[in-house]
Each structure stands twice: as structure tokens, then as C-alpha cells.
Amino acid sequence: MKILYALLILCVSLSFISASSINYTIVEEKVLVEISLENIENLNVDLPKDSSAIDRSENFLSYITSSIVEKSGNKILFLVDEPLLNKVEQVNIFLPEGYFLSADYPIFPKEYTSETNGRNIIILFNQMEKNEILFFYETNSTNLIYWLIGLIILVGVIASVFYKQVKKKNFTKNLQKEERRIMDFLLKQKKNTVWTKDISKELEISKVMLSRKLRNLEEKGLIKREPYGNENKISLKK
């Protein structure tokens, strides 16, 4: 998958290569460098020591290196010192997908433009006078963390609702009609607690029948009764 992505980036970057240009395509911790310049084979180009996949022809040179990028905290430094920078018409730098220029540090040189191909931010320099480029870029990892936290909370809420539904179903299973009505009413109350007088009033059940049904529910281990004078506080048994 990574190879296919790198090939896709390469195809896109090739469209930016002019008669005289340098492309830097950052893929993870490596950079694909593509230099298009007339008679480049006759020029003395110092390649980085870790250069690999070197391809050289009369007017084109490409190689892969990791010496241009360096991680610094949660940001990544892009630093290149290339004598050919001020000898080409255009320099294009492709940031990795999901990365953007850091607002904490200015880009050098400041004469640049930026655009996007829908997947990558591209930094463009035209007719450079300098032979050095320096900037920091980063990914929005903070938003990713918030997104993961939000996802965990959402899953927790869904699981809680599902658990309550299952719990309610298990509670009311195999109960008589009036017992089921009492349990449904109890489950809807704050902290699953209610007074017997409120049950009798809301469900229109006589005190005698209510007392019998509550005793049945208590024997089944579903509720507990706490006497307060002539009243009882009914709670869902944990």
C-alpha cells in the first residue's frame, strides 16, 4: 500500500517538473528528490551520503534520502542546502498527506506560494535567489486525539444504553403484568428510587395489591424496601 501511495505521489509530482526544476516529495521519513536541469550530468552534484535509488541521465537526476527531514518534538524540520536551487526555474515541495506548515515558525525564504492537489500541500518557489530552504511542518495529532476520545465516549454511551435495555428486558422477563408495570415505572425514576404512595397513585394500584406485588419482587431479588414511618421507599436492587 505504501509503495502504491509513493508511486501515486511520484506521478503527481512528475506533472510539476518543468524544463528546469527540483521536486522534493516527502514520504514518511524519506524524501524523493527529482532534479530536471539541462546538462546536469556534466555538473558536480554532491549527493547525500545516504542516497539510494539513484537515477541519472543527461537532463535528469533523482534519488531518495532521509537527511533532509528531521523530527523535532511534535514537528518535523525540512532543511535543504542545495547549490542548484538558484539555478532552476521552480522548486516544488510535496508535504505528506495530512501534514501542514507549522504556524509557529516562518518559512525561509519567505517568497513562496502554496497549493494543494487534494491530498498534499505543495510549496512552490520560483526563480530562487537563495540556495537554502528551511521550514517546519506537522500533523494535526491533537484533533486526532480529540476524535478518538469522542469516539470512545460515543461507544460508551451506546454501550450504556444497550446495557440498560438488556437489563430492563431481563428484569421484566417472566413477571406478571402488574409486577412488570411496577418495574417499568421504577426504571424510569431518578436513581431508580420511588415512594410506594407514588407507585399506587401513578399506576392506580390499590395499597393491598401493591404490597403483595412488591413483596413478590423483593423475594425475586429485584427491589429492596426501606420503611420510613408509614411509607416505604422502593429502590432497584443493584
Secondary structure, DSSP 8 states (H G I E B T S, - for coil): -HHHHHHHHHHHHHTT--SSEEEEEEETTEEEEEEE-TTGGGS-----TT-EEEEE-SSEEEEEESSSEEEETTEEEEEEE-GGGGGSSEEEEE--TTEEE-TTS--BSS--EEEE-SSSEEEEEES-S-SEEEEEEEE-HHHHHHHHHHHHHHHHHHHHHHHHHHHHHHHHTT--HHHHHHHHHHHTSGGGEEEHHHHHHHHT--HHHHHHHHHHHHHTTSEEEEEETTEEEEEE--
